[in-house]
């Protein structure tokens, strides 16, 4: 199955039906949950 790694928790995410995803700098990032997406976005905003 097409998969990607959640950059926050390291979980493997099915890219066909991710719980959450976002595009950052033109790159799509997949997450296991919207909670991980929030953490990722908070980290991007922080230093
Ligand atoms: Zn996660």
PDB file of the backbone (N, CA, C, O) and the ligand in Angstrom, with CONECT records:
HET     ZN  A 101       1
ATOM      1  N   UNK A   1       0.850  -1.194   0.000  1.00  0.00           N
ATOM      2  CA  UNK A   1       0.000   0.000   0.000  1.00  0.00           C
ATOM      3  C   UNK A   1       0.879   1.235   0.000  1.00  0.00           C
ATOM      4  O   UNK A   1       1.980   1.220   0.551  1.00  0.00           O
ATOM      5  N   UNK A   2       0.399   2.299  -0.613  1.00  0.00           N
ATOM      6  CA  UNK A   2       1.175   3.537  -0.555  1.00  0.00           C
ATOM      7  C   UNK A   2       1.184   4.061   0.872  1.00  0.00           C
ATOM      8  O   UNK A   2       0.137   4.214   1.502  1.00  0.00           O
ATOM      9  N   UNK A   3       2.346   4.323   1.353  1.00  0.00           N
ATOM     10  CA  UNK A   3       2.430   4.758   2.741  1.00  0.00           C
ATOM     11  C   UNK A   3       3.480   5.846   2.901  1.00  0.00           C
ATOM     12  O   UNK A   3       4.360   6.030   2.060  1.00  0.00           O
ATOM     13  N   UNK A   4       3.355   6.545   3.995  1.00  0.00           N
ATOM     14  CA  UNK A   4       4.317   7.586   4.343  1.00  0.00           C
ATOM     15  C   UNK A   4       4.497   7.539   5.848  1.00  0.00           C
ATOM     16  O   UNK A   4       3.678   6.984   6.581  1.00  0.00           O
ATOM     17  N   UNK A   5       5.580   8.131   6.280  1.00  0.00           N
ATOM     18  CA  UNK A   5       5.868   8.114   7.707  1.00  0.00           C
ATOM     19  C   UNK A   5       5.414   9.419   8.357  1.00  0.00           C
ATOM     20  O   UNK A   5       5.730  10.515   7.894  1.00  0.00           O
ATOM     21  N   UNK A   6       4.674   9.264   9.427  1.00  0.00           N
ATOM     22  CA  UNK A   6       4.278  10.422  10.221  1.00  0.00           C
ATOM     23  C   UNK A   6       5.553  11.016  10.836  1.00  0.00           C
ATOM     24  O   UNK A   6       6.230  10.345  11.614  1.00  0.00           O
ATOM     25  N   UNK A   7       5.887  12.273  10.491  1.00  0.00           N
ATOM     26  CA  UNK A   7       7.151  12.850  10.980  1.00  0.00           C
ATOM     27  C   UNK A   7       7.141  13.141  12.475  1.00  0.00           C
ATOM     28  O   UNK A   7       8.194  13.372  13.070  1.00  0.00           O
ATOM     29  N   UNK A   8       5.963  13.132  13.080  1.00  0.00           N
ATOM     30  CA  UNK A   8       5.873  13.456  14.502  1.00  0.00           C
ATOM     31  C   UNK A   8       6.115  12.220  15.358  1.00  0.00           C
ATOM     32  O   UNK A   8       6.979  12.233  16.234  1.00  0.00           O
ATOM     33  N   UNK A   9       5.363  11.157  15.112  1.00  0.00           N
ATOM     34  CA  UNK A   9       5.459   9.974  15.974  1.00  0.00           C
ATOM     35  C   UNK A   9       6.145   8.796  15.291  1.00  0.00           C
ATOM     36  O   UNK A   9       6.442   7.792  15.939  1.00  0.00           O
ATOM     37  N   UNK A  10       6.403   8.912  13.969  1.00  0.00           N
ATOM     38  CA  UNK A  10       7.106   7.843  13.285  1.00  0.00           C
ATOM     39  C   UNK A  10       6.222   6.711  12.804  1.00  0.00           C
ATOM     40  O   UNK A  10       6.720   5.732  12.250  1.00  0.00           O
ATOM     41  N   UNK A  11       4.919   6.828  13.007  1.00  0.00           N
ATOM     42  CA  UNK A  11       3.989   5.797  12.569  1.00  0.00           C
ATOM     43  C   UNK A  11       3.872   5.786  11.049  1.00  0.00           C
ATOM     44  O   UNK A  11       3.986   6.832  10.409  1.00  0.00           O
ATOM     45  N   UNK A  12       3.647   4.613  10.471  1.00  0.00           N
ATOM     46  CA  UNK A  12       3.438   4.517   9.031  1.00  0.00           C
ATOM     47  C   UNK A  12       1.962   4.800   8.742  1.00  0.00           C
ATOM     48  O   UNK A  12       1.069   4.202   9.344  1.00  0.00           O
ATOM     49  N   UNK A  13       1.727   5.723   7.809  1.00  0.00           N
ATOM     50  CA  UNK A  13       0.370   6.164   7.498  1.00  0.00           C
ATOM     51  C   UNK A  13       0.007   5.736   6.074  1.00  0.00           C
ATOM     52  O   UNK A  13       0.810   5.882   5.152  1.00  0.00           O
ATOM     53  N   UNK A  14      -1.191   5.214   5.905  1.00  0.00           N
ATOM     54  CA  UNK A  14      -1.707   4.871   4.574  1.00  0.00           C
ATOM     55  C   UNK A  14      -2.066   6.168   3.854  1.00  0.00           C
ATOM     56  O   UNK A  14      -2.974   6.883   4.278  1.00  0.00           O
ATOM     57  N   UNK A  15      -1.360   6.472   2.771  1.00  0.00           N
ATOM     58  CA  UNK A  15      -1.582   7.757   2.095  1.00  0.00           C
ATOM     59  C   UNK A  15      -2.884   7.801   1.302  1.00  0.00           C
ATOM     60  O   UNK A  15      -3.311   8.872   0.873  1.00  0.00           O
ATOM     61  N   UNK A  16      -3.517   6.650   1.106  1.00  0.00           N
ATOM     62  CA  UNK A  16      -4.800   6.637   0.412  1.00  0.00           C
ATOM     63  C   UNK A  16      -5.920   7.139   1.312  1.00  0.00           C
ATOM     64  O   UNK A  16      -6.896   7.716   0.833  1.00  0.00           O
ATOM     65  N   UNK A  17      -5.781   6.924   2.596  1.00  0.00           N
ATOM     66  CA  UNK A  17      -6.803   7.407   3.540  1.00  0.00           C
ATOM     67  C   UNK A  17      -6.155   7.824   4.853  1.00  0.00           C
ATOM     68  O   UNK A  17      -6.352   7.195   5.893  1.00  0.00           O
ATOM     69  N   UNK A  18      -5.380   8.897   4.778  1.00  0.00           N
ATOM     70  CA  UNK A  18      -4.720   9.380   5.999  1.00  0.00           C
ATOM     71  C   UNK A  18      -5.713  10.033   6.953  1.00  0.00           C
ATOM     72  O   UNK A  18      -6.711  10.613   6.526  1.00  0.00           O
ATOM     73  N   UNK A  19      -5.433   9.934   8.218  1.00  0.00           N
ATOM     74  CA  UNK A  19      -6.289  10.598   9.211  1.00  0.00           C
ATOM     75  C   UNK A  19      -6.168  12.103   9.068  1.00  0.00           C
ATOM     76  O   UNK A  19      -7.111  12.848   9.331  1.00  0.00           O
ATOM     77  N   UNK A  20      -4.990  12.536   8.645  1.00  0.00           N
ATOM     78  CA  UNK A  20      -4.761  13.963   8.458  1.00  0.00           C
ATOM     79  C   UNK A  20      -3.591  14.143   7.512  1.00  0.00           C
ATOM     80  O   UNK A  20      -2.676  13.321   7.467  1.00  0.00           O
ATOM     81  N   UNK A  21      -3.634  15.238   6.750  1.00  0.00           N
ATOM     82  CA  UNK A  21      -2.497  15.563   5.889  1.00  0.00           C
ATOM     83  C   UNK A  21      -2.468  17.058   5.639  1.00  0.00           C
ATOM     84  O   UNK A  21      -3.469  17.755   5.805  1.00  0.00           O
ATOM     85  N   UNK A  22      -1.315  17.527   5.241  1.00  0.00           N
ATOM     86  CA  UNK A  22      -1.170  18.945   4.959  1.00  0.00           C
ATOM     87  C   UNK A  22      -0.056  19.147   3.956  1.00  0.00           C
ATOM     88  O   UNK A  22       0.790  18.272   3.769  1.00  0.00           O
ATOM     89  N   UNK A  23      -0.055  20.313   3.305  1.00  0.00           N
ATOM     90  CA  UNK A  23       1.001  20.617   2.344  1.00  0.00           C
ATOM     91  C   UNK A  23       1.864  21.735   2.911  1.00  0.00           C
ATOM     92  O   UNK A  23       1.374  22.808   3.262  1.00  0.00           O
ATOM     93  N   UNK A  24       3.148  21.459   2.992  1.00  0.00           N
ATOM     94  CA  UNK A  24       4.084  22.414   3.570  1.00  0.00           C
ATOM     95  C   UNK A  24       5.237  22.610   2.588  1.00  0.00           C
ATOM     96  O   UNK A  24       5.934  21.661   2.229  1.00  0.00           O
ATOM     97  N   UNK A  25       5.421  23.851   2.165  1.00  0.00           N
ATOM     98  CA  UNK A  25       6.469  24.145   1.174  1.00  0.00           C
ATOM     99  C   UNK A  25       6.305  23.268  -0.062  1.00  0.00           C
ATOM    100  O   UNK A  25       7.293  22.807  -0.634  1.00  0.00           O
ATOM    101  N   UNK A  26       5.057  23.036  -0.475  1.00  0.00           N
ATOM    102  CA  UNK A  26       4.802  22.279  -1.688  1.00  0.00           C
ATOM    103  C   UNK A  26       4.904  20.775  -1.522  1.00  0.00           C
ATOM    104  O   UNK A  26       4.770  20.033  -2.495  1.00  0.00           O
ATOM    105  N   UNK A  27       5.138  20.320  -0.311  1.00  0.00           N
ATOM    106  CA  UNK A  27       5.294  18.891  -0.068  1.00  0.00           C
ATOM    107  C   UNK A  27       4.156  18.399   0.820  1.00  0.00           C
ATOM    108  O   UNK A  27       3.856  18.999   1.852  1.00  0.00           O
ATOM    109  N   UNK A  28       3.520  17.292   0.403  1.00  0.00           N
ATOM    110  CA  UNK A  28       2.422  16.761   1.196  1.00  0.00           C
ATOM    111  C   UNK A  28       2.972  15.889   2.319  1.00  0.00           C
ATOM    112  O   UNK A  28       3.797  15.001   2.103  1.00  0.00           O
ATOM    113  N   UNK A  29       2.493  16.170   3.509  1.00  0.00           N
ATOM    114  CA  UNK A  29       2.926  15.414   4.684  1.00  0.00           C
ATOM    115  C   UNK A  29       1.706  14.733   5.291  1.00  0.00           C
ATOM    116  O   UNK A  29       0.651  15.350   5.445  1.00  0.00           O
ATOM    117  N   UNK A  30       1.858  13.462   5.631  1.00  0.00           N
ATOM    118  CA  UNK A  30       0.736  12.680   6.156  1.00  0.00           C
ATOM    119  C   UNK A  30       0.923  12.415   7.641  1.00  0.00           C
ATOM    120  O   UNK A  30       2.036  12.254   8.141  1.00  0.00           O
ATOM    121  N   UNK A  31      -0.226  12.377   8.330  1.00  0.00           N
ATOM    122  CA  UNK A  31      -0.182  12.183   9.779  1.00  0.00           C
ATOM    123  C   UNK A  31      -1.149  11.083  10.196  1.00  0.00           C
ATOM    124  O   UNK A  31      -2.131  10.808   9.508  1.00  0.00           O
ATOM    125  N   UNK A  32      -0.854  10.454  11.345  1.00  0.00           N
ATOM    126  CA  UNK A  32      -1.716   9.385  11.851  1.00  0.00           C
ATOM    127  C   UNK A  32      -2.958   9.975  12.494  1.00  0.00           C
ATOM    128  O   UNK A  32      -3.961   9.282  12.660  1.00  0.00           O
ATOM    129  N   UNK A  33      -2.899  11.245  12.856  1.00  0.00           N
ATOM    130  CA  UNK A  33      -4.040  11.891  13.511  1.00  0.00           C
ATOM    131  C   UNK A  33      -3.921  13.406  13.369  1.00  0.00           C
ATOM    132  O   UNK A  33      -2.850  13.934  13.072  1.00  0.00           O
ATOM    133  N   UNK A  34      -5.034  14.090  13.585  1.00  0.00           N
ATOM    134  CA  UNK A  34      -4.993  15.550  13.507  1.00  0.00           C
ATOM    135  C   UNK A  34      -4.157  16.111  14.658  1.00  0.00           C
ATOM    136  O   UNK A  34      -3.623  17.216  14.561  1.00  0.00           O
ATOM    137  N   UNK A  35      -4.047  15.354  15.734  1.00  0.00           N
ATOM    138  CA  UNK A  35      -3.215  15.790  16.851  1.00  0.00           C
ATOM    139  C   UNK A  35      -1.758  15.898  16.444  1.00  0.00           C
ATOM    140  O   UNK A  35      -1.080  16.865  16.793  1.00  0.00           O
ATOM    141  N   UNK A  36      -1.270  14.901  15.701  1.00  0.00           N
ATOM    142  CA  UNK A  36       0.116  14.936  15.233  1.00  0.00           C
ATOM    143  C   UNK A  36       0.312  16.082  14.255  1.00  0.00           C
ATOM    144  O   UNK A  36       1.367  16.716  14.243  1.00  0.00           O
ATOM    145  N   UNK A  37      -0.695  16.351  13.436  1.00  0.00           N
ATOM    146  CA  UNK A  37      -0.593  17.471  12.500  1.00  0.00           C
ATOM    147  C   UNK A  37      -0.440  18.787  13.261  1.00  0.00           C
ATOM    148  O   UNK A  37       0.349  19.648  12.872  1.00  0.00           O
ATOM    149  N   UNK A  38      -1.186  18.933  14.328  1.00  0.00           N
ATOM    150  CA  UNK A  38      -1.110  20.157  15.133  1.00  0.00           C
ATOM    151  C   UNK A  38       0.288  20.307  15.742  1.00  0.00           C
ATOM    152  O   UNK A  38       0.851  21.401  15.768  1.00  0.00           O
ATOM    153  N   UNK A  39       0.829  19.206  16.224  1.00  0.00           N
ATOM    154  CA  UNK A  39       2.178  19.243  16.797  1.00  0.00           C
ATOM    155  C   UNK A  39       3.182  19.654  15.726  1.00  0.00           C
ATOM    156  O   UNK A  39       4.067  20.475  15.967  1.00  0.00           O
ATOM    157  N   UNK A  40       3.029  19.067  14.537  1.00  0.00           N
ATOM    158  CA  UNK A  40       3.938  19.375  13.430  1.00  0.00           C
ATOM    159  C   UNK A  40       3.871  20.857  13.067  1.00  0.00           C
ATOM    160  O   UNK A  40       4.900  21.505  12.879  1.00  0.00           O
ATOM    161  N   UNK A  41       2.654  21.384  12.970  1.00  0.00           N
ATOM    162  CA  UNK A  41       2.486  22.789  12.610  1.00  0.00           C
ATOM    163  C   UNK A  41       3.027  23.708  13.699  1.00  0.00           C
ATOM    164  O   UNK A  41       3.606  24.755  13.409  1.00  0.00           O
ATOM    165  N   UNK A  42       2.836  23.312  14.941  1.00  0.00           N
ATOM    166  CA  UNK A  42       3.361  24.118  16.046  1.00  0.00           C
ATOM    167  C   UNK A  42       4.879  24.150  15.997  1.00  0.00           C
ATOM    168  O   UNK A  42       5.495  25.182  16.261  1.00  0.00           O
ATOM    169  N   UNK A  43       5.485  23.002  15.654  1.00  0.00           N
ATOM    170  CA  UNK A  43       6.950  22.938  15.549  1.00  0.00           C
ATOM    171  C   UNK A  43       7.447  23.803  14.402  1.00  0.00           C
ATOM    172  O   UNK A  43       8.491  24.446  14.512  1.00  0.00           O
ATOM    173  N   UNK A  44       6.696  23.822  13.291  1.00  0.00           N
ATOM    174  CA  UNK A  44       7.117  24.641  12.150  1.00  0.00           C
ATOM    175  C   UNK A  44       7.078  26.119  12.491  1.00  0.00           C
ATOM    176  O   UNK A  44       7.932  26.892  12.056  1.00  0.00           O
ATOM    177  N   UNK A  45       6.080  26.504  13.273  1.00  0.00           N
ATOM    178  CA  UNK A  45       5.943  27.912  13.623  1.00  0.00           C
ATOM    179  C   UNK A  45       7.005  28.320  14.640  1.00  0.00           C
ATOM    180  O   UNK A  45       7.505  29.445  14.626  1.00  0.00           O
ATOM    181  N   UNK A  46       7.336  27.375  15.524  1.00  0.00           N
ATOM    182  CA  UNK A  46       8.358  27.667  16.535  1.00  0.00           C
ATOM    183  C   UNK A  46       9.735  27.673  15.920  1.00  0.00           C
ATOM    184  O   UNK A  46       9.883  27.471  14.715  1.00  0.00           O
ATOM    185  N   UNK A  47      10.713  27.897  16.713  1.00  0.00           N
ATOM    186  CA  UNK A  47      12.068  27.932  16.164  1.00  0.00           C
ATOM    187  C   UNK A  47      12.741  26.579  16.139  1.00  0.00           C
ATOM    188  O   UNK A  47      13.886  26.466  15.701  1.00  0.00           O
TER     189      UNK A  47
HETATM  190 ZN    ZN A 101       1.355  10.443  14.588  1.00  0.00          ZN
END
